[in-house]
């Protein structure tokens, strides 16, 4: 802010003098300078084990203000800073307006003592271009940014990219990622911004004849950062810089370079670093001379490499000695001939069928046209062509390298920088000092705006390793990534995870986006499973314990793992440095897991990480992969990311990471119960249809349950009835009508929910009450939940309208066989079990096939007006039910039948046999015709008789089911017992007794009043509907105020001895750090007062928490902010309307 004010003040003081002296361009530049400075934003790359702060004006790290966030490795509470700052340095030789030869450089340095500062404040440096990040927030666009405001767009992304305005989803208006290789994310984490040097007005040089307000060299730089979470690439970051000459000046002596200040051993230990330039691996690496960092432990090795140098396609030389002279990324030629029409003809958006967000063929016709395409204005090309192919650049290589003790290299002397970057200048590296470096490529030509060769690219890589050998292995991976055009093994998408903390347990649940959205661009659909990691620190250092063959830690040990049911289990056949990833044990996929090995009060961090199958030569033949003949590769696991501040406090969680503190709920807490169709009084009501399956709705996340909300469960058995794979779908409809006001636009506007229920949608103009007409005034996309105004209709862009609707939180689910795979909604989990059309042996005794007894028989007797005697024995014939088959034709029907026995002949069967029973369709209530295969005696239902109910189909009666009756055979069960006895002569004797101990009852024949239930399980159909009402947890005040509840209030630990296990890791260099005790089992609202034994009030705590958390922490500081003394303390808990509790605790030194 001070810099901005200085710039504004300087402008106000000098504006008139500059205008009078013809310096209007300088005046404009100053105004723009202050504006551009206000566009400065920050970001954090932490997609693997390296975490670093960076800025959108070129600086990587910040030695002056944010050192503890710069180059942290490994990320998390146990990490340390390994560099102060890196920045690109770009310059050229020019002749200014006075005819003087000048060397103008711009950079992004922000550290004091290095940056090229203005005398009046600010810098002669790069400044960011606006529009490449959301304006109303402070962060640079990151590919995996969170959507905290729930508008559908990652919070740091702009709604429209200035250079790719058409890259958005037309159905929702949500932008795609602005990737170098297309509208998708290539690495696990990427960042993108643009900057220019237009405000570097240090010298009297005007680079552009078109726009005289542009200063510096008129250069615009597109900056991208890449990180991968794969174990082979988790210790490196790659940065690329695309430099465009937007001026009218043809520069013949350009310099691209990079300044770096690495400090191995962290701040305070940077003066004893050694370094070496390994020419074989083309890497500079640095290490601590005494192998002892500022914290006392051994530091890692740090390396940096000029990964890609700018090419010169205009000098007539084969600069990179690859056999190609002046290959170019802007000549329209596939110089190295590696563009593949089968794999690479994907169009300029880079999206191929099956990829996430694929919108269909490119509207510009570039997809599938049989030739490689590139757009030099947008700066995009198809794979392996032009700017998407690293090998199509005639790279000059590294031409200078300067090493000096800090502050031997500074950016505020352009002439000094020019001399340090003269080609051939390779200085000796000083040892055991605070080292800084400047490495560069020079000289080359950069043509002006309008020339196809006015762009150049260079890239650098920062890499760390536990030791020298580990560093070199990581450097080789870095080279592989570059050779593959920054493509590397891509893990599955991350699942979205939620944690529910309970009493001595933590439950995790997650969605299926990792399975549904994952398609590797090379290996296809290769998702395999989930690993769960747990730690008490945000960096997951506790789980990072698995080492490779060299003893280097490279992977985390999961606490739980769930994988697909396939032939891939155990150690993967392809290893990484002697380590083979465990692929699981064919547990089957799950989406919830409860950790019961936790301690109340302790903070836990969890990550649910998806992993893929990797690849081996036989994976296609084994049916593991859908693609043959791919390169074998180790599996990839998605990243886990938790951002912390300098105090170690968590400031951001990724979608697959969570923080949880288990605790007992508040006193009087009443948990919600499972809703079911199976209980005597079903809490899920079957309001329509005859399906016999069952449904359970389980509370998974109680605090998200919306109290007293009614839901409807609907089924659909017709949509896929005639397909090759007929199946039933079900949906859950939230009956509550949602209302939302929105500002109309012809581009789709996202609503709050997806899967809208079309009959419920009403759109009004709230000002007039006029109802808008679908298809005339607006279009609605029910599935994506978006609405757009129709041009020419009554709905006007920019005007506020109101929409009301209902929606499906679960839509068209195919999981009806008891799978726990349905989407979770409103804190609930639903399981549906459909039944086949078959004889009923699955349900309760009241409904399954057999003779009615008890209350069921009484109800049937009343219905059919037959005698009922509660004391008599009911028929015990077995009834075997099967499908009736006639001429090979089966006609099963979804009907139950009741066979009602009378004491005389009451009808004749369809085959003219007299019968002492009637058959009723229990589903419809009608009596039905039947076939009676009578054995003996005639006309009476007896042993071996068969009954076949009939149904009229097309005027013909057909058999449906049949039941054959079997009478039990009378028998005895004998138990033979043996005992011994001794007579008076001492001779032993054996006696065997035969005793009747049980009897299988004799046959009880059917008699008047007996009713056989020919029960059929019936699948759900479109006519079935269920309803249920959700119930949120609540506090029972009577229960909370009971003596037993109040007596549970306690302090833990008690006594407190020096420290507690759940206290966070101490991150300060001095002082004791945070201490705390917990009061537990508290009412939801109460006041806690803490006294000394003499009655002095030490502290007062106000507890007001959610009802699922009955704990309150105290940091052992008095009301005056002082640490308390050791001793015994009294506490008093007062909960108005509930009760109070007095107790004591001790603090022991």
Secondary structure, 3 states (H helix, E strand, C coil): CHHHHHHHHHHHHHHHHHHHCCCHHHHHHHHHHHHHHHCCCEEEECCCCEEEEEECCCCECCCCCCHHHCCEECCCCCCEECEEEEEEEEEEEEECCCCCEEEEEEECCCCCCCCCECCCCCECCCEECCCCCCCCCCECCECCCCCCCCCCCCCCCCCCECCECCCECCCCCCECCCECCECCCCCCEEEEEEEECCCCCCCCCCCCCCCCCCCCCCEEEEEEEEECCCCCCCCEEEEEEEEEECCCCCEEEEEEEEEEEECCCCCCCHHHEEEEEECCCCEEEEEECCCCCCCCCCCCEEEEEEEECCECCCCCCCCCCCCCCCCCCCCCCCCCCCCCCCCCCECCCCCCCCCCCCCCCCCCCCECCCCCCEECCCCEECCCCHHHCCCCCCECCCCEEEEEECCCCCCCCHHHHHHHCCCCCECCCCCCECEEEEEEEEEEEECCCCCCCCEEEEEEEEEEECCHHHHHHHHHHHHHHHHCCCCCCCCCCCCCEEEEEECCEEEEEECCHHHHCCCECCCECCEEEEEEEEECCCCCCCCCCEECCCCCEEECCCCEEEECCCCCCCECCCCECCECCECCCCCCCCCEEEECCCCCCCEEEEEEEEEECCECCCCCCCCCCCCCCCCCECCCECCCCEEECCCCCEEEECCCEEEEECCCCCCCEECCCCEECCCCCCCEEEEECCCCCEEEEEECCHHHCCCCCEEEEEEECCCCCCCCCCCCEEEEEEEEEEEEEEECCCCCEECCCCCECHHHCEEECCCCCCECCECCCEEEECCCCEEEECCCCCCCCCCEEEEEEEEEEEEEECCCECCCCCCCECCEEEEEECCCCEECCCCCCCCCCEECCHHHHHHHHHHHCCCCCCCCCCCCCEEEEEECEECCEECCCCCCEEEEECCCCCEECCCCCEECEEEEECCCCCECCEEEECCCCCCCCCCCCEEEEEEEECCEEEEEEEEEEECCCCEEEEEEEEEEEECCCCCEEEEEEEEEEEEECCCCCCCCCCEEEECEECCCCCCCEEEEECCCCEECHHHHCCHHHHHCCEEECCCEECCCCCCCCCCCCCCCCCCCEEEECCCCEEEEEEEECCCCEEEEEEEECCCCCCCEEECCECCCCCECCCEEEEEEEEECCCEEEEEEEEEEC
